């Protein structure tokens, strides 16, 4: 018996390497037969009379003769750069045998735009509290596109797996072929990167049958440049396109992958070869809308929280049934508004709230019935418009009108709540009175991570959002005691965080702006209270002198890195500002002086430079941090640096010099 057992173990030990070798051989054949069909996509531009420079955007691969598949976000980047040079595909950095790409032929999946806009707005329920909110980062839906080749011949199309016949198993080995290059040495090179399938879900991270699991979770290194790469199984069939990865973000905004990534199922790209691709997606919209609805805070609970947030500002601590005018469900259609008639009684405050069940962007207005005069309007980009009016002096009939502000994916059900109460203390009226933060930040071109601080009560639920009209890839990070508690670092221009403060205290919101963003770029920041007392904007925490100077050093290091210059420190110190502080400085000859200061609390701070008592330079209005510079002169000169602020306890400042170019 023992001899048989030993023989069996020996046979097994011999069998395992053979199986592994067979699998490896399959992969080697699959990779070898696919290499020529994978390209780097980018733009070739010529500037300043020098040689043409190629900028890599992502990876593409042959899905049909003369057509390349890639990610939608790669295609968007190609379109953005189309006016700056030639769109090309090539197999290597030095490859002269290019494919010319047609910008006008780019076809992006029809679900990509409307669905991802919707996912940025929704308030997802907490699995431990159905009426509570949580922050959730979704992977972009249907992130696939097709680009046609205008000139040049492609290699043979890759073979796509038929999802009806081929389903990847969990832990199944796969490989992607692409051009990852972010923070990788040397020129971009075609890599075959092995990994494993770790999960299969729908786009809402819910387990679903394979027929509805369009999101493939992948374990393996993925960095910039790999977007659009084909994901192959052992048979050499494409099962997905690499589209996103979880990354750590360093202090200088450099990303590093920590192994978890995502792919779009490949047949989504195949759909774009059909003339009726719009109708194919239209058949899914209803089911997807229902799945998203199941994830959201129930409309009744959401509206109750929003209403109580406003009522508490008016001194009303609870809303009883006697405060409810009506609760009903209406339907909003693409070109038709839903209307509700209400009569306002004198001396009462009224709240008109609605919530679209599927997250559609809907707006609302309140009109007088007798003359059509608009009393209030909410056109915020969200799915829960809120209007508060009154108290009024006389009885008046009004119409509450709800209308879609985007192209709907179908008729949209909306829950409507109308409240009334006698306010104990009148809060300021606002189209959205739950806002505790509403400001536009103008990027200085030098400060990548401005921060704001809030005092938050335990149990408060709130939403933070940013929007870049210039379509910058901005991020929002929420910290407590220096630790990240929530963030939205997905690659888009509209980050959003939904958070419930289980612990009260001071929180920090940090905005991350990509290096190279244009000076003066405007970013809209909003904070919305969902439940509890509104957070209060406060000054930042006190810092030591050493910490303040270290902050200034880090900031200036980023300045020199982004401007590709090298500055020398002449004077550096920390001062107190009551309303203004003057500092006498000597500027060396033949050097450009650069003056900068940091507000340690986030409060406004400005710089003026004076010579002989006359202001000759000043920082840009509302610039954070303020920066001012002068031209170089042939002889040294004495200047006055004037720092303007209001009760700023410790302001680090610096005079640096740069040699003129």
TIVEXKE-332775 format. One line per 8 residues: for each residue x, y, z of C-alpha. Coordinates in nm, 4 decimals. Each point is the difference from the previous one (the first is absolute). Example, Ala and Ser with C-alpha at 12.3 -4.5 7.8 and 13.67 -1.06 7.14 Angstrom:
2
1.2300,-0.4500,0.7800; 0.1370,0.3440,-0.0660
end
This chain:
661
0.0000,0.0000,0.0000; 0.2816,0.2352,0.0918; 0.1716,-0.0792,-0.3312; -0.3200,0.0897,-0.1891; -0.0294,0.3303,0.1921; 0.3593,0.0962,-0.0773; -0.0487,-0.0896,-0.3633; -0.3167,0.2104,-0.0134
0.1731,0.3009,0.1535; 0.2888,-0.0382,-0.2420; -0.2390,-0.0137,-0.2945; -0.1780,0.3126,0.1244; 0.3274,0.1864,0.0421; 0.0907,-0.0838,-0.3567; -0.3427,0.0963,-0.1303; -0.0107,0.3502,0.1505
0.3030,0.1430,-0.1826; -0.1317,-0.1528,-0.3201; -0.3364,0.1758,0.0453; 0.1722,0.3308,0.0828; 0.2270,-0.0390,-0.3010; -0.3028,-0.0663,-0.2203; -0.1730,0.3140,0.1288; 0.3161,0.2043,-0.0500
0.0365,-0.1296,-0.3527; -0.3602,0.0982,-0.0742; 0.0645,0.3521,0.1243; 0.3204,0.0249,-0.2001; -0.1845,-0.0950,-0.3188; -0.2872,0.2394,0.0803; 0.2380,0.2883,0.0648; 0.2192,-0.0674,-0.3024
-0.2992,-0.0048,-0.2359; -0.1437,0.3228,0.1455; 0.3000,0.2328,0.0347; -0.0202,0.1587,-0.3460; -0.3660,0.0923,0.0525; 0.0624,0.2238,0.3040; 0.0940,0.3672,-0.0455; 0.0824,0.3059,0.2051
-0.2405,0.2840,-0.0760; 0.0914,0.3648,0.0231; 0.0575,0.3332,-0.1673; 0.3048,0.1067,-0.2015; 0.0497,0.3745,0.0267; 0.2655,0.2413,-0.1153; 0.0771,0.3153,0.1961; 0.2534,0.2799,-0.0132
0.1519,-0.1177,-0.3274; 0.1504,-0.3069,0.1655; -0.0507,-0.3666,-0.0811; -0.3412,-0.1590,0.0309; -0.0730,-0.1389,0.3462; -0.2285,-0.2960,0.0714; -0.2185,0.0089,0.3116; -0.1371,-0.3389,0.1031
-0.3624,0.0012,0.1186; -0.0878,-0.3683,0.0338; -0.0104,-0.3425,-0.1599; -0.2154,-0.1222,-0.2880; -0.0376,-0.3311,-0.1797; -0.1482,-0.1257,-0.3250; -0.3630,-0.1022,0.0496; -0.0898,-0.0038,-0.3707
0.1780,0.0825,-0.3233; 0.0915,0.3674,0.0096; -0.1479,0.0512,0.3487; 0.1652,0.0195,0.3421; -0.1680,-0.0498,0.3376; 0.1020,0.2006,0.3057; -0.1508,0.1711,0.3043; -0.2491,0.2831,-0.0317
0.2180,0.2186,0.2218; 0.2941,-0.0633,-0.2355; -0.2193,0.0936,-0.2972; -0.1064,0.3188,0.1807; 0.3642,0.0943,0.0511; 0.0714,-0.0618,-0.3683; -0.2890,0.2282,-0.0951; 0.1244,0.2712,0.2374
0.3427,-0.0096,-0.1656; -0.1178,-0.0392,-0.3593; 0.0510,0.3702,-0.0735; 0.3551,-0.0077,0.1390; 0.1488,-0.2530,-0.2416; -0.0466,-0.3309,-0.1806; -0.1790,-0.2904,0.1682; 0.2068,-0.3117,-0.0599
0.0453,-0.3604,0.1096; 0.3386,-0.1699,0.0072; 0.1493,-0.3233,0.1318; 0.3025,0.1567,0.1689; 0.1394,0.3384,0.0920; 0.2412,0.0061,-0.2957; -0.2364,-0.1675,-0.2476; -0.0243,0.2038,-0.3224
-0.2705,-0.2252,-0.1427; -0.2916,0.1906,0.1513; -0.3732,-0.0316,-0.0383; -0.1830,0.3301,-0.0505; -0.3170,0.0150,0.2111; -0.3229,0.1756,-0.0898; -0.1294,0.2266,0.2772; -0.3372,0.0393,-0.1706
-0.0535,-0.3777,0.0031; 0.0393,-0.0459,0.3763; -0.3036,-0.1786,0.1406; -0.0458,0.0000,0.3792; -0.2410,-0.2389,0.1684; -0.3394,0.1702,0.0495; -0.0163,-0.0982,0.3683; 0.3301,0.1680,0.0857
-0.1126,0.3635,0.0171; -0.3459,-0.0106,0.1614; 0.0634,-0.2862,0.2404; 0.3273,0.1306,0.1398; -0.1460,0.3479,0.0448; -0.2791,-0.1622,0.1994; 0.2325,-0.2025,0.2215; 0.1819,0.3174,0.1073
-0.3215,0.1447,0.1459; -0.1579,-0.2835,0.1914; -0.0070,-0.0432,0.3778; 0.0545,-0.3684,0.0757; -0.1527,-0.1536,0.3113; 0.2153,-0.1467,0.2733; -0.0331,-0.3781,0.0139; -0.0045,0.0237,0.3812
-0.2609,0.2786,0.0039; -0.2579,0.0039,-0.2824; -0.0767,0.3657,0.0720; 0.3655,0.0993,0.0307; 0.2373,0.1075,-0.2761; 0.3426,-0.1223,-0.0997; 0.2686,0.1026,-0.2436; 0.0456,-0.2268,-0.3003
0.2314,0.0260,-0.2991; -0.1392,-0.1711,-0.3082; 0.2165,-0.1209,-0.2861; -0.1029,0.1797,-0.3221; -0.2791,-0.1854,-0.1772; 0.0425,-0.1144,-0.3627; 0.3480,0.1520,-0.0257; 0.0542,-0.1239,-0.3560
0.0381,0.1627,-0.3415; 0.0874,-0.0755,-0.3619; 0.2492,0.2014,-0.2086; 0.0246,-0.0456,-0.3758; 0.3309,-0.0107,-0.1853; 0.0165,0.2672,-0.2692; 0.3256,-0.1094,-0.1606; 0.2125,-0.3115,0.0410
-0.0708,-0.3699,0.0329; -0.0744,-0.1673,0.3300; 0.1036,-0.3485,0.1025; -0.2606,-0.2734,0.0339; -0.2861,0.0652,0.2448; 0.0222,-0.1661,0.3383; -0.2553,-0.2675,0.0807; -0.2642,0.0992,0.2563
-0.1406,-0.2521,0.2436; -0.3719,-0.0646,-0.0434; -0.1506,0.0732,0.3454; -0.2727,-0.2528,-0.0694; 0.2636,-0.2730,-0.0226; 0.3059,0.1259,0.1906; -0.0147,0.1169,0.3607; 0.3257,0.0694,0.1880
0.0226,-0.1748,0.3348; 0.1064,0.1639,0.3240; 0.3799,-0.0135,0.0412; 0.0338,-0.0902,-0.3682; 0.3324,0.1132,-0.1416; -0.0198,0.2685,-0.2690; 0.2464,0.2382,-0.1637; -0.0389,0.3467,-0.1411
0.2037,0.1411,-0.2872; 0.0587,0.3724,0.0143; 0.2274,0.2969,0.0518; 0.0090,0.0842,0.3731; 0.2532,0.2796,0.0410; -0.0955,0.2259,0.2929; 0.2985,0.0183,0.2398; 0.1700,-0.2812,-0.1957
0.3562,0.0468,-0.1245; 0.0853,0.0315,-0.3663; -0.2240,0.0432,-0.3013; -0.3487,-0.1558,-0.0062; 0.0341,-0.3645,-0.0958; -0.2560,-0.2671,-0.0814; -0.0375,-0.2097,0.3154; -0.1723,-0.3331,0.0590
-0.1181,0.0406,0.3599; -0.1336,-0.3101,0.1782; -0.2740,0.0085,0.2620; -0.3146,-0.1723,0.1217; -0.3735,0.0554,-0.0114; -0.1090,0.0707,0.3581; -0.3711,0.0827,-0.0408; -0.2784,0.0494,-0.2548
-0.2773,0.2502,0.0722; -0.2377,0.2374,-0.1674; 0.1043,0.3662,-0.0206; -0.1591,0.0609,0.3409; 0.2320,-0.2499,0.1744; -0.2833,-0.2482,0.0482; 0.0382,-0.3720,-0.0636; -0.1915,-0.0899,-0.3137
-0.0192,-0.2784,-0.2576; 0.2842,0.0110,-0.2514; -0.2430,0.1289,-0.2629; -0.0344,0.3210,0.2070; 0.3543,0.0155,0.1443; 0.1649,0.2591,-0.2198; 0.2680,0.0956,0.2551; 0.2965,-0.2379,0.0310
0.2077,0.0477,0.3166; 0.3664,-0.0665,-0.0617; 0.3052,-0.0401,0.2226; 0.3234,0.1216,-0.1568; 0.2032,0.3201,-0.0512; -0.1804,0.2621,-0.2117; 0.1307,0.3563,-0.0501; -0.0527,0.2842,-0.2466
0.0362,-0.1070,-0.3633; -0.1574,-0.3426,0.0563; -0.3525,0.1353,-0.0490; -0.1696,-0.1843,-0.2854; 0.2291,-0.3034,0.0115; -0.1568,-0.3319,-0.1053; -0.0302,-0.2583,0.2778; 0.0652,-0.3497,-0.1400
-0.0799,-0.3453,0.1317; 0.2175,-0.3051,-0.0659; -0.1784,-0.0624,-0.3305; 0.1087,0.3424,-0.1237; -0.3554,0.1365,0.0115; -0.0674,0.3558,0.1147; -0.2318,-0.0069,0.3017; 0.0327,0.3662,0.1012
0.1692,0.3399,-0.0313; 0.2070,0.1368,0.2886; -0.1685,0.3263,0.1013; 0.0825,0.1042,0.3585; 0.2135,-0.0804,0.3029; 0.0103,0.0746,0.3692; 0.2951,0.2274,0.0702; 0.1823,0.1626,0.2862
0.0582,0.3723,-0.0514; 0.3213,0.1459,0.1379; 0.0469,0.3524,0.1363; 0.1273,0.1188,-0.3396; -0.3021,-0.1530,-0.1783; 0.1841,-0.3012,-0.1421; -0.2111,-0.3151,-0.0249; 0.1169,-0.3498,0.0836
-0.2093,-0.3093,-0.0588; -0.0548,-0.2402,0.2880; -0.1284,-0.2873,-0.2107; -0.3785,0.0233,-0.0279; -0.1313,0.0958,-0.3418; -0.3090,-0.0280,-0.2165; -0.0914,-0.0946,-0.3539; -0.3051,0.0546,-0.2185
-0.1428,-0.3134,-0.1577; 0.1190,-0.0083,-0.3601; -0.3360,-0.0489,-0.1690; -0.0946,0.3568,0.1037; 0.2586,0.1178,-0.2538; -0.1245,-0.2495,-0.2564; -0.3468,0.1591,0.0212; 0.1429,0.3216,-0.1453
0.0582,-0.1742,-0.3319; -0.3791,-0.0292,-0.0399; -0.2118,0.2751,-0.1527; -0.2670,-0.0500,0.2673; 0.2349,0.0279,0.2992; -0.2224,0.2681,0.1576; -0.2990,-0.2321,0.0084; 0.2122,-0.2814,0.1477
0.0813,0.2198,0.2993; -0.3579,0.1321,0.0213; -0.1154,-0.3539,0.0792; 0.2262,-0.0043,0.3091; -0.0823,0.3417,0.1408; -0.3134,-0.1098,0.1830; 0.1702,-0.2866,0.1841; 0.3050,0.2122,0.0816
-0.2212,0.2789,0.1328; -0.1744,-0.2435,0.2324; 0.3320,-0.1340,0.1319; 0.1225,0.3516,0.0697; -0.3288,0.0903,0.1685; 0.0475,-0.2933,0.2373; 0.3339,0.1485,0.1132; -0.1233,0.3499,0.0737
-0.1325,0.1368,0.3264; -0.3767,-0.0443,-0.0163; -0.1544,0.3202,-0.1425; -0.2263,0.0469,0.3039; 0.2939,-0.0269,0.2395; 0.2170,0.2329,-0.2104; -0.2669,0.2688,-0.0198; -0.0779,-0.0287,0.3717
0.3679,0.0555,0.0795; 0.0250,0.3002,-0.2321; -0.3200,0.1518,0.1399; 0.1075,-0.0439,0.3601; 0.3359,0.1612,-0.0811; -0.1786,0.3187,-0.1099; -0.2617,-0.0131,0.2774; 0.2729,-0.0171,0.2650
0.1410,0.3272,-0.1349; -0.3453,0.1514,0.0567; -0.0077,-0.1194,0.3604; -0.2295,-0.2983,-0.0707; 0.1563,-0.3183,0.1366; -0.2456,-0.2549,-0.1397; -0.2578,-0.0281,-0.2773; -0.3227,-0.1741,0.1006
-0.2792,-0.1250,-0.2256; -0.1730,0.3350,0.0479; 0.2954,0.1640,-0.1743; -0.0496,-0.2099,-0.3133; -0.2101,0.1545,-0.2746; 0.0376,-0.2922,-0.2376; 0.2156,-0.2967,-0.0933; -0.0547,-0.1446,-0.3418
0.1702,-0.1504,-0.3017; 0.0053,0.1661,-0.3413; 0.1525,-0.0914,-0.3360; 0.2295,0.2311,-0.1972; 0.0289,-0.0632,-0.3733; 0.2619,0.1304,-0.2396; -0.1914,0.3022,-0.1276; -0.2723,0.0213,0.2641
0.0145,0.1434,0.3498; -0.1830,-0.1366,0.3034; -0.2126,0.2590,0.1825; -0.1529,0.0273,0.3441; -0.2393,0.2727,0.1221; 0.0278,0.1303,0.3586; -0.1478,0.2975,0.1854; 0.2351,0.1847,0.2364
-0.1466,0.1308,0.3245; 0.1319,0.3194,0.1668; 0.2560,-0.0334,0.2800; 0.1270,-0.3451,-0.1028; 0.3226,-0.1184,-0.1590; -0.0383,-0.2526,-0.2842; 0.2441,-0.2543,-0.1331; -0.0407,-0.1565,-0.3458
0.2302,-0.2989,-0.0514; 0.0278,-0.2719,-0.2638; 0.2312,-0.2965,-0.0621; 0.0398,-0.1918,-0.3264; 0.0022,-0.3721,0.0774; 0.2650,-0.0823,-0.2608; 0.2383,0.2908,0.0641; -0.1030,0.2031,-0.3059
0.0919,0.3676,0.0114; -0.3285,0.1830,0.0595; -0.0643,0.3692,0.0726; -0.2956,0.1712,0.1608; -0.1658,0.3383,0.0131; -0.2866,0.1566,0.1937; -0.2411,0.2266,-0.1913; -0.2941,0.2171,0.1034
-0.3153,-0.1402,-0.1590; -0.1607,0.3392,-0.0604; 0.2775,0.1634,-0.2038; 0.2670,-0.2675,-0.0598; 0.2632,0.1938,0.1984; 0.2957,-0.2154,0.1051; 0.0309,-0.0019,0.3789; 0.2922,-0.2416,0.0390
0.2121,-0.2327,-0.2128; 0.2542,-0.2799,0.0557; 0.2216,-0.0788,-0.2997; 0.2805,-0.1749,0.1889; 0.1538,-0.3024,-0.1732; -0.1610,-0.2639,0.2212; -0.3039,-0.2242,0.0196; -0.1661,0.1543,0.3070
-0.1111,0.3628,-0.0589; -0.1079,0.1851,0.3176; -0.1872,0.3304,0.0192; -0.0865,0.1902,0.3191; -0.2265,0.3070,0.0016; -0.1856,0.2139,0.2492; -0.1352,0.0982,0.2330; -0.2295,0.1883,-0.2393
-0.2181,0.2945,0.0959; -0.3108,-0.1146,-0.1848; -0.1616,-0.3163,-0.1285; 0.1378,-0.0938,-0.3407; -0.0332,-0.3004,-0.2333; 0.3172,-0.1387,-0.1565; 0.1086,-0.2700,-0.2445; 0.2941,-0.2260,0.0868
0.1487,-0.1088,-0.3336; 0.2638,-0.2734,-0.0467; 0.1818,-0.0358,-0.3316; 0.2859,-0.2108,-0.1356; 0.3222,0.1923,-0.0643; 0.1716,-0.2818,-0.1878; -0.0926,-0.2546,-0.2632; -0.1923,-0.2597,0.1973
0.0614,-0.3700,-0.0468; -0.3732,-0.0552,0.0454; -0.3019,0.1351,0.1841; 0.1240,0.0924,0.3474; -0.1965,-0.0534,0.3210; 0.0440,0.2757,0.2602; -0.1120,0.0102,0.3615; -0.1316,0.3417,0.1069
-0.0227,0.1308,0.3573; -0.1559,0.3329,0.0958; 0.0437,0.1233,0.3577; -0.1289,0.2976,0.1990; 0.0782,0.1352,0.3456; 0.0108,0.3204,0.1972; 0.3664,0.0968,0.0255; 0.1404,0.0867,0.3405
0.3041,0.1768,-0.1501; 0.0181,0.0985,-0.3644; 0.2960,-0.1467,-0.1856; 0.1295,0.1714,-0.3155; -0.1972,-0.1043,-0.3062; 0.1892,-0.1871,-0.2669; -0.0753,-0.2127,-0.3026; 0.1816,-0.2703,0.1910
0.0050,0.0984,0.3646; 0.1805,-0.3215,0.0989; 0.3224,0.1353,-0.1539; 0.2706,0.0710,0.2563; 0.2719,0.0529,-0.2619; -0.0465,0.1760,-0.3339; 0.3095,0.1612,-0.1451; 0.2055,0.0177,-0.3166
0.3716,-0.0611,0.0451; 0.2332,0.1547,-0.2577; 0.3100,-0.2113,-0.0539; 0.3184,0.2014,0.0493; 0.2028,-0.2285,-0.2259; 0.2368,-0.0655,0.2896; -0.1962,-0.1564,0.2872; -0.1169,-0.3546,-0.0828
-0.1712,-0.0885,0.3292; -0.2001,0.2849,0.1619; -0.1885,-0.0999,0.3159; -0.3078,0.1087,0.1948; -0.0903,-0.0938,0.3582; -0.3401,-0.0749,0.1564; -0.1354,-0.0631,0.3457; -0.2440,-0.2916,-0.0287
-0.2395,-0.1340,0.2632; -0.0248,-0.3728,0.0672; -0.2608,-0.1670,-0.2207; -0.0036,0.2729,-0.2674; -0.0294,-0.1268,-0.3559; 0.1265,0.2250,-0.2763; 0.1093,0.0027,-0.3605; 0.3050,0.1783,-0.1424
0.0301,0.0524,-0.3745; 0.2247,0.1734,-0.2489; -0.0476,0.0892,-0.3634; 0.2593,0.1147,-0.2524; -0.1632,0.1758,-0.2997; 0.3381,-0.0402,-0.1742; -0.0281,-0.3794,0.0414; 0.3112,-0.0256,0.2194
0.0531,-0.3335,0.1745; -0.0526,0.1250,0.3563; -0.0260,-0.2027,0.3210; -0.1545,0.0589,0.3418; 0.1385,-0.1505,0.3206; -0.1568,0.0223,0.3463; 0.2325,-0.0389,0.2995; -0.0291,-0.0117,0.3761
0.3131,0.0310,0.2147; 0.2077,-0.0307,-0.3145; -0.1565,-0.3367,-0.0970; -0.2070,-0.0397,-0.3170; -0.3584,-0.0984,0.0915; -0.1588,0.0382,-0.3449; 0.1111,0.0993,-0.3476; -0.0940,0.0154,-0.3660
0.3144,-0.0395,-0.2064; -0.1623,-0.1369,-0.3151; 0.1183,0.1510,-0.3264; -0.2655,0.2615,-0.0684; -0.0915,0.3654,0.0459; -0.2865,-0.0461,0.2480; 0.1187,-0.1720,0.3218; -0.2535,-0.0576,0.2784
0.0206,-0.1300,0.3572; -0.2968,-0.1073,0.2124; 0.0945,-0.0457,0.3651; -0.1565,-0.0589,0.3414; 0.2061,0.1282,0.2921; -0.0045,-0.2802,0.2551; 0.2371,0.2185,0.2045; -0.0402,0.3748,0.0345
0.2839,0.2462,-0.0258; 0.2128,0.1796,-0.2568; 0.0171,-0.1372,-0.3539; 0.2144,0.1145,-0.2909; -0.1119,0.0034,-0.3648; 0.2913,0.0015,-0.2413; -0.0351,0.0789,-0.3696; 0.2580,-0.1528,-0.2328
0.0604,0.1773,-0.3303; 0.2214,-0.1649,-0.2649; 0.3384,0.1558,-0.0680; -0.0038,0.2031,-0.3189; -0.3541,0.1290,0.0558; -0.0400,0.3500,-0.1389; 0.0314,0.2932,0.2372; -0.3427,0.1455,0.0759
-0.1875,-0.3245,-0.0661; -0.3232,0.0187,0.2006; -0.1183,-0.2930,0.2125; -0.3438,0.0061,0.1620; -0.0125,-0.1530,0.3488; -0.3216,-0.0804,0.1844; -0.0911,-0.1548,0.3335; -0.3536,-0.1260,0.0638
-0.1425,-0.1116,0.3353; -0.2006,-0.3222,-0.0308; -0.0828,-0.0473,0.3669; 0.0916,0.1669,0.3267; 0.1532,0.3384,0.0708; 0.1837,0.1645,-0.2924; 0.3801,-0.0146,0.0243; 0.1633,0.3340,0.0776
0.2905,0.1375,-0.2030; 0.2825,0.0881,0.2407; 0.3655,0.0966,0.0000; 0.2523,-0.2778,-0.0316; 0.1769,-0.1578,0.2996; 0.2965,0.1825,0.1530; 0.3416,-0.1109,-0.1191; 0.3495,0.0410,0.1364
0.2489,0.2367,-0.1610; 0.1975,-0.2965,-0.1322; -0.3130,-0.1573,-0.1515; -0.0979,0.3270,-0.1683; 0.3446,0.0417,-0.1547; -0.0080,-0.3640,-0.1086; -0.3367,0.0629,-0.1703; 0.1518,0.2963,-0.1809
0.3017,-0.2068,-0.1039; -0.2234,-0.2733,-0.1440; -0.2058,0.2570,-0.1849; 0.3047,0.1686,-0.1535; 0.1479,-0.3360,-0.0984; -0.3193,-0.0660,-0.1964; 0.0253,0.3469,-0.1577; 0.3527,-0.0603,-0.1254
-0.0925,-0.3492,-0.1193; -0.3073,0.1114,-0.1968; 0.1633,0.3123,-0.1452; 0.3263,-0.1855,-0.0753; 0.1973,0.2818,0.1636; 0.2359,0.0121,0.2951; -0.0404,0.2692,0.2631; 0.2349,0.1062,0.2781
-0.1337,0.1009,0.3427; 0.1026,0.3509,0.1081; -0.2207,0.0530,0.3082; -0.2436,-0.2328,0.1786; -0.1899,0.0649,0.3231; -0.3333,-0.0231,0.1831; -0.1967,0.3112,0.1069; -0.3276,0.0929,0.1698
-0.2506,0.2098,-0.1982; -0.2683,0.2014,0.1757; -0.1181,0.1872,-0.3103; 0.3273,0.0620,-0.1857; 0.3712,-0.0493,0.0588; 0.2877,0.1745,-0.1843; 0.3350,-0.1730,-0.0416; 0.3058,0.1816,-0.1404
0.2055,-0.2135,-0.2386; 0.2962,0.0452,-0.2346; -0.0304,-0.1520,-0.3463; 0.3299,-0.0999,-0.1696; 0.0908,0.1349,-0.3435; -0.0607,-0.1846,-0.3278; -0.2405,-0.2505,0.1570; -0.3781,-0.0363,-0.0167
-0.1437,0.0256,0.3548; -0.2959,-0.2251,0.0862; -0.2001,0.0691,0.3180; -0.2337,-0.2622,0.1440; -0.1910,-0.0528,0.3252; -0.2248,-0.2740,0.1378; -0.3178,0.0497,0.2007; 0.0229,-0.2540,0.2848
-0.3777,0.0115,0.0564; -0.1333,0.0150,-0.3539; -0.1234,0.3565,0.0598; 0.0579,0.2681,-0.2702; 0.3549,0.1312,-0.0296; 0.1473,0.2433,-0.2545; 0.3404,0.1425,-0.0929; 0.0985,0.3505,-0.1097
0.3526,0.1072,-0.1020; 0.0920,0.3639,0.0599; 0.2932,0.2133,-0.1122; 0.0226,0.3511,0.1450; -0.3441,-0.0444,0.1548; -0.1642,-0.0760,-0.3368; -0.1573,-0.3395,-0.0772; 0.1702,-0.1349,-0.3126
-0.1251,-0.3612,0.0114; -0.2614,-0.2057,0.1814; -0.1299,-0.3554,0.0087; -0.3045,-0.1011,-0.2022; -0.3338,0.0562,0.1790; -0.1003,-0.3014,0.2130; 0.3124,-0.1922,-0.1090; 0.0794,-0.2810,0.2418
0.2834,0.0189,0.0798; 0.0842,0.3576,-0.1045; 0.3041,0.0445,-0.2245; 0.1557,0.3169,-0.1411; 0.3127,0.0565,-0.2104; 0.2029,0.2891,-0.1386; 0.2256,0.0377,-0.3003; 0.3770,-0.0123,0.0433
0.1984,0.3243,0.0340; 0.3679,0.0842,-0.0567; 0.0569,0.1096,0.3598; -0.1187,-0.1258,0.3406; -0.3120,0.1741,0.1351; -0.1931,0.0268,0.3228; -0.3664,-0.0996,-0.0070; -0.2790,-0.0428,0.2522
-0.1941,-0.3246,0.0145; -0.3479,0.0739,0.1359; -0.2106,-0.2952,0.1187; -0.3740,0.0715,0.0269; -0.2297,-0.2170,0.2097; -0.2248,-0.0057,0.3044; 0.1299,-0.1418,0.3293; 0.2226,-0.2642,-0.1548
0.2136,-0.1403,0.2831; 0.3024,-0.1358,-0.1862; 0.0586,0.0653,-0.3694; 0.3107,-0.1499,-0.1629; 0.1429,0.2135,-0.2839; 0.2966,-0.0261,-0.2317; 0.1990,0.2089,-0.2446; 0.1608,-0.2145,-0.2681
0.1992,0.1026,-0.3043; 0.0087,-0.1530,-0.3469; 0.2540,0.0699,-0.2719; -0.1749,0.1405,-0.3099; -0.0312,-0.2418,-0.2921
end
